[in-house]
Each structure stands twice: as C-alpha cells, then as structure tokens.
Amino acid sequence: MATETKAAKAKTDAFKRIAVGKVQTVKASEIVRQNANQKPRNASGENPYREGGSYHAVVSGLRSLGLNRLHSFDAIVPAVRKAMGSAYKAFARKDARNDETGKDARERIIQNVSVVARKDYGAPLRKVGFEVRYDGREKQAGLFRLSK
C-alpha cells in the first residue's frame, strides 16, 4: 500500500524549476525524461538522435516535408512542432536564459535546425546517409539523402 501511495504521489507532484531567478511550476506529467546514454528508439535507424529530443523532432519534421529540397522556415516550424507532439508545450514554456538575447520557441526551433546542419552535430545523421542543409539568408532548410 505504501508503494502505491508513493507512485500516485509521484504522478501528481509538481516540480519547481529555477531559471534566471524565476521559479516555474511544472507538472510531473509534462516532464520529458532524457538520458544522454539513451539509444534512439526507432526501428528504421534513419534518425540517429534521441527520441523525444529536439534534434530528433527536427529531422522528423524535415522528413515529413519531403526529402532533397529546401523548405521555408514558415513550413518547418509547424512540422517540427507537430513532430514534438505533447512535448512542445514544455518546450515552448521554457524560459529564456537571457532576457536580452533569449529566443522564443519558434526561434529555438530554427536554431536547432541550424545546429543539426553543422558538421559536428550533423555527423550522426550523415553516418546514416542524410544531412540537413541550412540557408539562413534565404530562411530555408531541408533534409537531403546523401549519395553512396
């Protein structure tokens, strides 16, 4: 009986998160647990990033828009948001680290697209035969299959 009470309490407890001097209450059900050692949980192996993570959502969102062509940021943001599913609420509510230069959810999604396009962060994706191409001046990005 005591273990049932603890489990029930864990589901209903609220957690407090402190960021830049602000305290925000978050429901336990809204927290997405991410373990850096966690392997991707996808059968296809075409998305090497941790399921539930932002980079995984970027690749899934770009894939849903179509391979081998650039898409506008206006199309990418809703696709990535859809790929995030219910985790988007927590992502959007996250406080900016800096009041002057902090980004909103839309800008953070675009930044994550640019990060996955980098050589270092994009390396796992290139290992499985894909890469993200990003053009910040034209406000476009896309997922491209690499030739073998």
Backbone as a printed PyTorch tensor [residue, N CA C, xyz], in Angstrom:
tensor([[[  0.8240,  -1.1840,   0.0000],
         [  0.0000,   0.0000,   0.0000],
         [  0.8710,   1.2520,   0.0000]],

        [[  1.9800,   1.2120,   0.7280],
         [  2.8540,   2.3790,   0.8060],
         [  3.4690,   2.6840,  -0.5580]],

        [[  3.8210,   1.6480,  -1.3360],
         [  4.4050,   1.8900,  -2.6530],
         [  3.3780,   2.4630,  -3.6150]],

        [[  2.1110,   2.0650,  -3.4850],
         [  1.0640,   2.6380,  -4.3390],
         [  0.8990,   4.1240,  -4.0360]],

        [[  0.9740,   4.4760,  -2.7970],
         [  0.8330,   5.8730,  -2.4010],
         [  1.9870,   6.7050,  -2.9540]],

        [[  3.2080,   6.1850,  -2.8710],
         [  4.3620,   6.9070,  -3.3990],
         [  4.2530,   7.0760,  -4.9110]],

        [[  3.8280,   6.0210,  -5.6100],
         [  3.6890,   6.0990,  -7.0670],
         [  2.6100,   7.1050,  -7.4540]],

        [[  1.4930,   7.0760,  -6.7500],
         [  0.4130,   8.0190,  -7.0340],
         [  0.8570,   9.4420,  -6.7400]],

        [[  1.6010,   9.6140,  -5.6550],
         [  2.0880,  10.9480,  -5.2940],
         [  3.0770,  11.4620,  -6.3360]],

        [[  3.9280,  10.5810,  -6.8550],
         [  4.9130,  10.9780,  -7.8550],
         [  4.2380,  11.4880,  -9.1210]],

        [[  3.0970,  10.9070,  -9.4710],
         [  2.3820,  11.3270, -10.6720],
         [  1.7140,  12.6820, -10.4900]],

        [[  1.3450,  13.0030,  -9.2820],
         [  0.5990,  14.2430,  -9.0560],
         [  1.4600,  15.3740,  -8.5240]],

        [[  2.6740,  15.0780,  -8.0950],
         [  3.5540,  16.1280,  -7.5740],
         [  3.8950,  17.1410,  -8.6580]],

        [[  4.1000,  18.3530,  -8.2400],
         [  4.5760,  19.3990,  -9.1480],
         [  6.0330,  19.6670,  -8.8200]],

        [[  6.8200,  19.9340,  -9.8280],
         [  8.2290,  20.2320,  -9.6430],
         [  8.4360,  21.7110,  -9.8870]],

        [[  9.4330,  22.2670,  -9.2100],
         [  9.7600,  23.6770,  -9.4200],
         [ 11.0790,  23.7530, -10.1660]],

        [[ 11.0960,  24.5820, -11.1860],
         [ 12.2870,  24.7690, -11.9880],
         [ 12.7150,  26.2170, -11.8250]],

        [[ 13.9990,  26.4160, -11.5580],
         [ 14.5150,  27.7640, -11.3700],
         [ 15.3580,  28.1290, -12.5810]],

        [[ 15.0250,  29.2430, -13.2130],
         [ 15.7830,  29.7200, -14.3650],
         [ 15.8460,  31.2370, -14.3040]],

        [[ 17.0180,  31.7810, -14.2910],
         [ 17.2640,  33.2210, -14.2800],
         [ 16.4430,  33.9060, -13.1880]],

        [[ 16.4720,  33.3360, -11.9910],
         [ 15.8070,  33.9550, -10.8630],
         [ 14.2960,  33.7990, -10.8390]],

        [[ 13.7240,  33.0790, -11.8060],
         [ 12.2800,  32.8790, -11.8470],
         [ 11.9790,  31.4350, -11.4680]],

        [[ 10.9080,  31.2230, -10.7340],
         [ 10.5040,  29.8790, -10.3670],
         [  9.2540,  29.5450, -11.1620]],

        [[  9.2830,  28.3960, -11.8100],
         [  8.1560,  27.9700, -12.6240],
         [  7.7260,  26.5850, -12.1540]],

        [[  6.4280,  26.3920, -11.9520],
         [  5.9210,  25.0990, -11.5350],
         [  5.5550,  24.2930, -12.7720]],

        [[  6.0200,  23.0470, -12.8020],
         [  5.7840,  22.1620, -13.9310],
         [  5.1690,  20.8760, -13.4010]],

        [[  4.1210,  20.3960, -14.0390],
         [  3.5100,  19.1380, -13.6390],
         [  4.4400,  17.9850, -14.0030]],

        [[  4.4160,  16.9630, -13.1960],
         [  5.2820,  15.8080, -13.4200],
         [  4.9950,  15.1630, -14.7690]],

        [[  3.7430,  15.1610, -15.2060],
         [  3.3840,  14.5280, -16.4660],
         [  3.9380,  15.2830, -17.6730]],

        [[  4.3600,  16.5390, -17.4820],
         [  4.8690,  17.3410, -18.5810],
         [  6.3740,  17.2190, -18.7590]],

        [[  7.0370,  16.5690, -17.8330],
         [  8.4890,  16.4610, -17.8900],
         [  8.8630,  15.2910, -18.7900]],

        [[  9.7020,  15.5740, -19.7730],
         [ 10.2000,  14.5310, -20.6660],
         [ 11.5720,  14.1450, -20.1560]],

        [[ 11.6870,  12.9250, -19.6810],
         [ 12.9640,  12.4560, -19.1560],
         [ 13.8910,  12.1530, -20.3250]],

        [[ 15.1000,  12.7070, -20.2670],
         [ 16.0760,  12.4440, -21.3040],
         [ 17.3650,  12.0000, -20.6510]],

        [[ 17.8550,  10.8940, -21.0960],
         [ 19.0850,  10.3290, -20.5880],
         [ 20.1010,  10.3860, -21.7150]],

        [[ 21.2190,  11.0140, -21.4840],
         [ 22.2200,  11.1720, -22.5290],
         [ 22.7290,   9.8330, -23.0530]],

        [[ 22.6470,   8.7790, -22.2500],
         [ 23.1170,   7.4680, -22.6740],
         [ 22.0370,   6.6590, -23.3870]],

        [[ 20.8450,   7.2120, -23.4800],
         [ 19.7200,   6.5040, -24.0800],
         [ 19.9440,   6.3520, -25.5850]],

        [[ 19.7070,   5.1600, -26.1010],
         [ 19.8290,   4.8960, -27.5240],
         [ 18.5420,   5.3310, -28.2210]],

        [[ 18.6170,   5.7050, -29.4900],
         [ 17.4030,   6.0400, -30.2130],
         [ 16.4630,   4.8380, -30.2580]],

        [[ 15.1610,   5.1050, -30.0950],
         [ 14.1920,   4.0120, -30.0860],
         [ 13.3920,   4.0270, -31.3770]],

        [[ 14.0670,   3.9250, -32.5010],
         [ 13.3450,   3.8690, -33.7570],
         [ 13.8230,   2.6780, -34.5570]],

        [[ 12.9130,   2.0520, -35.2400],
         [ 13.2230,   0.8200, -35.9510],
         [ 14.0060,   1.0850, -37.2300]],

        [[ 13.7700,   2.2090, -37.8740],
         [ 14.3690,   2.4560, -39.1790],
         [ 15.8530,   2.7880, -39.0980]],

        [[ 16.2890,   3.3950, -38.0100],
         [ 17.6830,   3.7850, -37.8850],
         [ 18.0280,   5.0090, -38.7200]],

        [[ 17.0440,   5.6430, -39.3400],
         [ 17.3030,   6.8060, -40.1860],
         [ 17.3120,   8.1100, -39.3960]],

        [[ 16.9630,   8.0680, -38.1320],
         [ 17.0210,   9.2490, -37.2850],
         [ 17.8740,   8.8890, -36.0710]],

        [[ 19.1470,   9.2790, -36.0750],
         [ 20.0660,   8.8270, -35.0310],
         [ 19.9400,   9.5630, -33.7000]],

        [[ 19.1200,  10.5860, -33.6440],
         [ 19.0240,  11.3750, -32.4210],
         [ 18.0370,  10.7610, -31.4450]],

        [[ 18.2080,  11.0850, -30.1820],
         [ 17.4030,  10.5320, -29.0980],
         [ 15.9310,  10.8840, -29.2760]],

        [[ 15.0970,   9.8620, -29.3070],
         [ 13.6570,  10.0750, -29.4400],
         [ 13.1590,  10.9070, -28.2680]],

        [[ 12.3420,  11.9020, -28.5550],
         [ 11.8660,  12.8080, -27.5250],
         [ 12.7030,  14.0650, -27.4390]],

        [[ 13.8420,  14.0850, -28.1340],
         [ 14.7170,  15.2540, -28.1280],
         [ 14.3990,  16.2010, -29.2730]],

        [[ 14.8820,  17.4090, -29.1580],
         [ 14.6110,  18.4370, -30.1700],
         [ 15.2390,  18.1110, -31.5200]],

        [[ 16.4500,  17.5580, -31.5200],
         [ 17.0950,  17.2470, -32.7970],
         [ 16.3480,  16.1280, -33.5150]],

        [[ 15.8360,  15.1690, -32.7730],
         [ 15.0240,  14.0990, -33.3600],
         [ 13.7860,  14.7010, -34.0210]],

        [[ 13.1490,  15.6500, -33.3430],
         [ 11.9600,  16.3040, -33.8880],
         [ 12.2960,  17.1160, -35.1370]],

        [[ 13.4650,  17.7430, -35.1670],
         [ 13.8870,  18.4990, -36.3480],
         [ 13.9830,  17.5710, -37.5560]],

        [[ 14.6610,  16.4410, -37.3900],
         [ 14.8280,  15.5010, -38.5020],
         [ 13.4710,  14.9300, -38.9300]],

        [[ 12.6410,  14.5640, -37.9680],
         [ 11.3160,  14.0260, -38.2920],
         [ 10.4480,  15.0670, -39.0030]],

        [[ 10.5030,  16.3030, -38.5300],
         [  9.7220,  17.3690, -39.1600],
         [ 10.1780,  17.6510, -40.5790]],

        [[ 11.4900,  17.7230, -40.7910],
         [ 12.0070,  17.9510, -42.1410],
         [ 11.6740,  16.7800, -43.0620]],

        [[ 11.7460,  15.5620, -42.5350],
         [ 11.4080,  14.3850, -43.3440],
         [  9.9390,  14.4360, -43.7780]],

        [[  9.0720,  14.8950, -42.8850],
         [  7.6440,  14.9500, -43.2160],
         [  7.3470,  15.9630, -44.3230]],

        [[  8.2140,  16.9570, -44.4760],
         [  8.0260,  17.9490, -45.5350],
         [  8.5350,  17.4720, -46.8890]],

        [[  9.3660,  16.4550, -46.8740],
         [  9.8920,  15.9170, -48.1260],
         [ 11.4050,  16.0250, -48.1810]],

        [[ 12.0160,  15.0070, -48.7590],
         [ 13.4720,  14.9280, -48.8670],
         [ 13.9780,  15.6970, -50.0860]],

        [[ 15.2440,  16.0570, -50.0120],
         [ 16.0070,  16.5800, -51.1450],
         [ 15.4950,  17.8970, -51.7110]],

        [[ 14.9060,  18.7190, -50.8660],
         [ 14.5550,  20.0760, -51.2900],
         [ 14.4840,  20.9820, -50.0620]],

        [[ 14.6940,  22.2580, -50.3100],
         [ 14.6530,  23.2380, -49.2290],
         [ 13.2160,  23.6680, -48.9570]],

        [[ 12.9280,  23.9490, -47.6980],
         [ 11.5950,  24.3850, -47.2680],
         [ 11.7610,  25.6810, -46.4770]],

        [[ 10.7690,  26.5420, -46.5300],
         [ 10.8350,  27.8060, -45.7960],
         [ 10.7110,  27.5390, -44.3010]],

        [[ 11.2540,  28.4600, -43.5170],
         [ 11.1270,  28.3540, -42.0660],
         [  9.6610,  28.3460, -41.6510]],

        [[  8.8170,  29.0690, -42.4100],
         [  7.3890,  29.1140, -42.0920],
         [  6.7360,  27.7350, -42.2120]],

        [[  7.2730,  26.8610, -43.0460],
         [  6.7600,  25.4920, -43.1610],
         [  7.4430,  24.5600, -42.1630]],

        [[  8.7090,  24.8240, -41.8710],
         [  9.4900,  23.9440, -40.9950],
         [  8.9980,  24.0050, -39.5550]],

        [[  8.7420,  25.1980, -39.0430],
         [  8.3720,  25.3480, -37.6300],
         [  7.1250,  24.5320, -37.2810]],

        [[  6.0090,  24.6180, -38.0450],
         [  4.8470,  23.7860, -37.6990],
         [  5.1170,  22.2790, -37.8380]],

        [[  5.9680,  21.8970, -38.8050],
         [  6.2800,  20.4720, -38.9800],
         [  7.0720,  19.9340, -37.7820]],

        [[  8.0320,  20.7160, -37.2990],
         [  8.8240,  20.3010, -36.1320],
         [  7.9360,  20.2990, -34.8920]],

        [[  7.0920,  21.2970, -34.7920],
         [  6.1590,  21.3660, -33.6570],
         [  5.2590,  20.1240, -33.6230]],

        [[  4.7730,  19.7120, -34.7720],
         [  3.9300,  18.5150, -34.8540],
         [  4.7310,  17.2700, -34.4770]],

        [[  5.9890,  17.2100, -34.9160],
         [  6.8460,  16.0630, -34.5880],
         [  7.1360,  15.9820, -33.0920]],

        [[  7.1660,  17.1350, -32.4200],
         [  7.3980,  17.1520, -30.9740],
         [  6.2020,  16.6040, -30.2080]],

        [[  5.0160,  16.7370, -30.7740],
         [  3.8200,  16.2490, -30.1010],
         [  3.5530,  16.9910, -28.8050]],

        [[  3.2100,  16.2430, -27.7820],
         [  2.8540,  16.8550, -26.4950],
         [  4.0540,  17.4960, -25.7900]],

        [[  5.2680,  17.1360, -26.1780],
         [  6.4670,  17.7280, -25.5690],
         [  6.6400,  19.1900, -25.9770]],

        [[  5.9210,  19.6300, -27.0180],
         [  6.0580,  21.0210, -27.4670],
         [  5.6160,  22.0010, -26.3840]],

        [[  4.6180,  21.6480, -25.6010],
         [  4.1300,  22.5640, -24.5600],
         [  5.2480,  22.9270, -23.5860]],

        [[  5.9730,  21.9240, -23.1260],
         [  7.0840,  22.1750, -22.2010],
         [  8.2070,  22.9320, -22.9030]],

        [[  8.4650,  22.5930, -24.1610],
         [  9.5000,  23.2640, -24.9500],
         [  9.1770,  24.7560, -25.0930]],

        [[  7.9230,  25.0650, -25.4000],
         [  7.5100,  26.4560, -25.6150],
         [  7.5010,  27.2610, -24.3230]],

        [[  7.2450,  26.5880, -23.2040],
         [  7.1680,  27.2720, -21.9150],
         [  8.5320,  27.5490, -21.2970]],

        [[  9.5560,  26.9450, -21.8410],
         [ 10.8920,  27.0890, -21.2710],
         [ 11.3120,  28.5560, -21.2800]],

        [[ 11.7940,  29.0140, -20.1430],
         [ 12.2210,  30.4030, -20.0080],
         [ 13.5190,  30.6430, -20.7690]],

        [[ 13.6630,  31.8470, -21.2950],
         [ 14.8940,  32.2460, -21.9800],
         [ 16.0150,  32.3500, -20.9520]],

        [[ 17.2120,  32.0090, -21.3580],
         [ 18.3610,  32.1130, -20.4620],
         [ 18.7430,  33.5620, -20.2150]],

        [[ 18.4660,  34.3990, -21.1840],
         [ 18.8710,  35.7960, -21.1050],
         [ 17.7070,  36.6450, -21.6010]],

        [[ 17.3230,  37.6430, -20.8260],
         [ 16.1890,  38.4860, -21.1930],
         [ 16.4490,  39.2990, -22.4590]],

        [[ 17.6920,  39.6810, -22.7070],
         [ 18.0090,  40.4960, -23.8720],
         [ 18.1350,  39.6910, -25.1510]],

        [[ 18.7790,  38.5340, -25.0820],
         [ 19.0560,  37.7620, -26.2910],
         [ 18.2850,  36.4530, -26.3470]],

        [[ 17.4110,  36.1890, -25.3900],
         [ 16.6690,  34.9340, -25.3490],
         [ 15.7540,  34.7540, -26.5430]],

        [[ 15.5500,  33.5280, -26.9180],
         [ 14.7350,  33.2160, -28.0860],
         [ 13.3960,  32.6200, -27.6600]],

        [[ 12.3640,  32.8540, -28.4640],
         [ 11.0820,  32.2010, -28.2220],
         [ 11.1240,  30.8090, -28.8520]],

        [[ 10.0450,  30.0670, -28.7500],
         [ 10.0220,  28.6770, -29.2290],
         [ 10.3120,  28.5960, -30.7270]],

        [[  9.7400,  29.4810, -31.5170],
         [  9.9570,  29.4610, -32.9650],
         [ 11.4320,  29.6610, -33.2870]],

        [[ 12.0590,  30.6310, -32.6590],
         [ 13.4720,  30.9110, -32.9060],
         [ 14.3640,  29.7700, -32.4320]],

        [[ 13.9810,  29.1080, -31.3310],
         [ 14.7740,  27.9700, -30.8380],
         [ 14.6590,  26.7870, -31.7880]],

        [[ 13.4930,  26.5790, -32.4040],
         [ 13.3540,  25.5050, -33.4030],
         [ 14.2800,  25.7870, -34.5830]],

        [[ 14.2800,  27.0140, -35.0750],
         [ 15.1430,  27.3710, -36.1990],
         [ 16.6130,  27.2250, -35.8170]],

        [[ 16.9620,  27.5950, -34.5890],
         [ 18.3400,  27.4170, -34.1360],
         [ 18.7010,  25.9330, -34.0970]],

        [[ 17.7870,  25.0800, -33.6390],
         [ 18.0560,  23.6400, -33.6160],
         [ 18.2560,  23.0880, -35.0230]],

        [[ 17.5190,  23.6010, -35.9990],
         [ 17.7220,  23.1880, -37.3960],
         [ 19.1380,  23.5550, -37.8230]],

        [[ 19.5750,  24.7620, -37.4880],
         [ 20.9260,  25.1940, -37.8780],
         [ 21.9980,  24.3630, -37.1740]],

        [[ 21.7380,  23.9520, -35.9550],
         [ 22.7120,  23.1390, -35.2090],
         [ 22.8560,  21.7560, -35.8500]],

        [[ 21.7440,  21.1490, -36.2240],
         [ 21.7960,  19.8180, -36.8510],
         [ 22.4860,  19.8960, -38.2160]],

        [[ 22.4960,  21.0700, -38.8360],
         [ 23.1710,  21.2460, -40.1250],
         [ 24.6890,  21.3730, -39.9750]],

        [[ 25.1640,  21.6150, -38.7590],
         [ 26.6000,  21.7560, -38.5450],
         [ 27.3280,  20.4350, -38.7750]],

        [[ 28.6220,  20.5170, -39.0500],
         [ 29.4110,  19.2960, -39.2960],
         [ 29.4920,  18.4170, -38.0590]],

        [[ 29.6860,  19.0280, -36.8850],
         [ 29.8540,  18.2290, -35.6770],
         [ 28.5300,  17.6180, -35.2040]],

        [[ 27.4810,  18.3900, -35.0650],
         [ 26.2070,  17.8650, -34.5940],
         [ 25.4750,  17.0680, -35.6770]],

        [[ 25.8000,  17.3150, -36.9260],
         [ 25.1740,  16.5940, -38.0280],
         [ 25.8670,  15.2900, -38.3680]],

        [[ 27.0110,  15.0170, -37.7450],
         [ 27.7730,  13.8000, -38.0570],
         [ 26.9660,  12.5130, -37.8680]],

        [[ 26.1960,  12.3450, -36.7750],
         [ 25.4200,  11.1060, -36.6440],
         [ 24.3930,  10.9310, -37.7720]],

        [[ 23.8470,  12.0260, -38.2400],
         [ 22.8670,  11.9650, -39.3210],
         [ 23.5470,  11.5940, -40.6390]],

        [[ 24.7430,  12.1340, -40.8740],
         [ 25.4790,  11.7790, -42.0940],
         [ 25.9030,  10.3140, -42.0860]],

        [[ 26.1510,   9.7570, -40.9020],
         [ 26.5230,   8.3380, -40.8150],
         [ 25.4130,   7.4300, -41.3140]],

        [[ 24.1620,   7.8770, -41.2000],
         [ 23.0380,   7.0640, -41.6820],
         [ 22.5680,   7.5110, -43.0640]],

        [[ 23.3500,   8.3980, -43.7240],
         [ 23.0960,   8.7280, -45.1150],
         [ 22.2360,   9.9530, -45.3820]],

        [[ 22.1180,  10.8520, -44.4210],
         [ 21.3260,  12.0700, -44.6030],
         [ 22.0960,  13.2660, -44.0750]],

        [[ 21.6790,  14.4560, -44.5060],
         [ 22.2160,  15.6830, -43.9240],
         [ 21.1700,  16.7850, -44.0170]],

        [[ 21.2590,  17.7170, -43.0660],
         [ 20.3980,  18.8980, -43.0900],
         [ 21.1990,  20.0120, -43.7360]],

        [[ 20.5870,  20.6630, -44.7160],
         [ 21.1970,  21.8350, -45.3390],
         [ 20.3930,  23.0500, -44.9080]],

        [[ 21.1140,  24.0970, -44.5180],
         [ 20.5070,  25.2720, -43.9110],
         [ 20.9720,  26.5200, -44.6370]],

        [[ 20.0360,  27.3660, -45.0300],
         [ 20.3580,  28.6390, -45.6680],
         [ 19.6580,  29.7460, -44.8880]],

        [[ 20.3960,  30.3510, -43.9550],
         [ 19.8220,  31.3780, -43.0970],
         [ 19.4620,  32.6580, -43.8270]],

        [[ 20.2010,  32.9890, -44.8610],
         [ 19.9050,  34.2100, -45.6130],
         [ 18.5690,  34.1010, -46.3400]],

        [[ 18.3090,  32.9430, -46.9140],
         [ 17.0530,  32.7180, -47.6500],
         [ 15.9530,  32.1730, -46.7470]],

        [[ 16.2940,  31.9200, -45.4830],
         [ 15.3550,  31.3760, -44.4980],
         [ 14.7340,  30.0530, -44.9790]],

        [[ 15.6440,  29.1180, -45.3080],
         [ 15.2460,  27.8040, -45.8050],
         [ 16.1630,  26.7310, -45.2250]],

        [[ 15.6390,  25.5210, -45.1610],
         [ 16.4420,  24.3610, -44.7750],
         [ 15.7520,  23.1190, -45.3270]],

        [[ 16.4940,  22.0090, -45.3630],
         [ 15.8950,  20.7690, -45.8520],
         [ 16.7300,  19.5710, -45.4590]],

        [[ 16.1080,  18.4130, -45.5420],
         [ 16.7740,  17.1430, -45.2680],
         [ 17.0980,  16.4850, -46.6070]],

        [[ 18.3660,  16.1440, -46.7920],
         [ 18.8130,  15.5980, -48.0520],
         [ 19.4420,  14.2190, -47.8450]],

        [[ 19.1390,  13.2970, -48.7690],
         [ 19.7550,  11.9660, -48.7580],
         [ 21.1040,  12.0990, -49.4570]],

        [[ 22.1360,  11.5590, -48.8390],
         [ 23.4670,  11.5970, -49.4180],
         [ 23.6380,  10.4660, -50.4050]],

        [[ 24.3500,  10.7300, -51.4990],
         [ 24.6080,   9.6640, -52.4560],
         [ 25.6930,   8.7580, -51.8890]],

        [[ 25.5890,   7.4820, -52.2080],
         [ 26.5430,   6.4980, -51.6500],
         [ 27.7830,   6.3840, -52.4740]]])
